Amino acid sequence: MTLAVKNLKFSYRANSVLDLAPVTFEQGKIYGIVGKNGVGKTTFFKTLTNIITNYSGSVEIDGNNVKENPKLLASVGIVLDDMELYKNYTGLFNMRYFGGLRGNFDEERALALAQELNIHESLNEKVASYSLGMNKKLILLISLMNNAKILIFDEPFRGLDKPTVEWFKKYLLGLKQEGRMILISSHVQEDIETLADEVLVLENGKFIEKFDLKETNQSYIYRVQTDSPSKLAALLETAGIKFTSQAENWLTFEITEEVYRHLFKQAVAQDIEFYQIKKESKFVELIK
Ligand SMILES: Nc1ncnc2c1ncn2[C@@H]1O[C@H](COP(=O)(O)OP(=O)(O)OP(=O)(O)O)[C@@H](O)[C@H]1O
């Protein structure tokens, strides 16, 4: 299964938000969609799922146009931050209602998932009485319960407690193994780094960079605070590695893990002490 976006353009009145070159997403992969606040990540997800339809260009699932064939969205699950549930009804009502819209609702599976998410005991209470986290869990449950082949998550971890985030990350990796396609946005670098196979950086309406996080020889940005900045600088210069120096004896440079290991050994041999080491994927620089 593929999800293809072809020359998608969208504006909120005079505010042009998306103007994308063609891009294709494949099954069995997790894609991180990242960018600064307000660049259009949520808008992008809304265009993929017919929440916004007045765009030009096309969104296609296996070559079929989603705007013209909304039934294709039966294979798509989505979680958006501003998603509204029926607050004056119970969690169970919402689960059955949204499940029924799909036509392939498996209540047993949904209840098992509710148990894993630890909201099964609250399903008979009105959603209005739910905490923010419980509300988010119910939205997650609704997106996951239909066995969707394509899953879209806009900031899915916001509002969840740590154990649920850990559970959910493992669950997502399991879904990927099963061959689902997952698109996820998060402002938390670590979430993207631990989950995504590929990261697409959105800026000025376009995906300006794509990073393959599974590439074995990728380089990272290292920041090291050391007791001997001049000795470390000399080491880096000898190795032909460009670096910049910052206040408080921090040095920043971009190298692969293998080169870093070698550099670290050399530093130890020369009695250079590293007080603090920070390692970041390159996409992080683009969204600061
Ligand atoms: N309903 C709307 N009407 C008009 N403009 C909107 C609307 N929703 C979003 N926008 C604007 O569209 C742009 C993209 O917003 P969007 O919410 O898609 O960004 P985002 O990347 O998801 O942001 P964040 O990281 O803050 O969640 C912003 O300039 C925003 O102000």
The ligand as an SDF file (V2000), in Angstrom:
LIG
                    3D

 31 33  0  0  0  0  0  0  0  0999 V2000
   -8.6060   27.1060   10.7780 N   0  0  0  0  0  0  0  0  0  0  0  0
   -7.6180   27.9310   10.4100 C   0  0  0  0  0  0  0  0  0  0  0  0
   -7.8940   29.1240    9.8200 N   0  0  0  0  0  0  0  0  0  0  0  0
   -6.9040   29.9400    9.4120 C   0  0  0  0  0  0  0  0  0  0  0  0
   -5.5860   29.6710    9.5560 N   0  0  0  0  0  0  0  0  0  0  0  0
   -5.2590   28.5130   10.1480 C   0  0  0  0  0  0  0  0  0  0  0  0
   -6.2480   27.5750   10.6030 C   0  0  0  0  0  0  0  0  0  0  0  0
   -5.6160   26.5120   11.1280 N   0  0  0  0  0  0  0  0  0  0  0  0
   -4.2920   26.7590   11.0240 C   0  0  0  0  0  0  0  0  0  0  0  0
   -4.0770   27.9570   10.4320 N   0  0  0  0  0  0  0  0  0  0  0  0
   -2.7600   28.5310   10.1090 C   0  0  0  0  0  0  0  0  0  0  0  0
   -2.0980   27.6510    9.2130 O   0  0  0  0  0  0  0  0  0  0  0  0
   -0.7170   27.5510    9.5240 C   0  0  0  0  0  0  0  0  0  0  0  0
   -0.3610   26.0990    9.7750 C   0  0  0  0  0  0  0  0  0  0  0  0
   -0.9950   25.6660   10.9710 O   0  0  0  0  0  0  0  0  0  0  0  0
   -0.8580   24.1720   11.5000 P   0  0  0  0  0  0  0  0  0  0  0  0
   -1.7020   24.0410   12.7130 O   0  0  0  0  0  0  0  0  0  0  0  0
   -1.0750   23.2290   10.3790 O   0  0  0  0  0  0  0  0  0  0  0  0
    0.7050   24.1330   11.8980 O   0  0  0  0  0  0  0  0  0  0  0  0
    1.5040   23.0370   12.7550 P   0  0  0  0  0  0  0  0  0  0  0  0
    2.7980   22.8210   12.0410 O   0  0  0  0  0  0  0  0  0  0  0  0
    0.6690   21.8560   13.0110 O   0  0  0  0  0  0  0  0  0  0  0  0
    1.7640   23.8360   14.1070 O   0  0  0  0  0  0  0  0  0  0  0  0
    2.1020   23.3300   15.5940 P   0  0  0  0  0  0  0  0  0  0  0  0
    3.4710   22.7260   15.5470 O   0  0  0  0  0  0  0  0  0  0  0  0
    2.1110   24.6080   16.3670 O   0  0  0  0  0  0  0  0  0  0  0  0
    1.0380   22.3740   16.0140 O   0  0  0  0  0  0  0  0  0  0  0  0
   -0.4710   28.4790   10.7090 C   0  0  0  0  0  0  0  0  0  0  0  0
   -0.0390   29.7190   10.1920 O   0  0  0  0  0  0  0  0  0  0  0  0
   -1.8480   28.6380   11.3210 C   0  0  0  0  0  0  0  0  0  0  0  0
   -1.9910   29.8970   11.9440 O   0  0  0  0  0  0  0  0  0  0  0  0
  1  2  1  0
  2  3  1  0
  2  7  2  0
  3  4  2  0
  4  5  1  0
  5  6  2  0
  6  7  1  0
  6 10  1  0
  7  8  1  0
  8  9  2  0
  9 10  1  0
 10 11  1  0
 11 12  1  0
 11 30  1  0
 12 13  1  0
 13 14  1  0
 13 28  1  0
 14 15  1  0
 15 16  1  0
 16 17  2  0
 16 18  1  0
 16 19  1  0
 19 20  1  0
 20 21  2  0
 20 22  1  0
 20 23  1  0
 23 24  1  0
 24 25  2  0
 24 26  1  0
 24 27  1  0
 28 29  1  0
 28 30  1  0
 30 31  1  0
M  END
$$$$
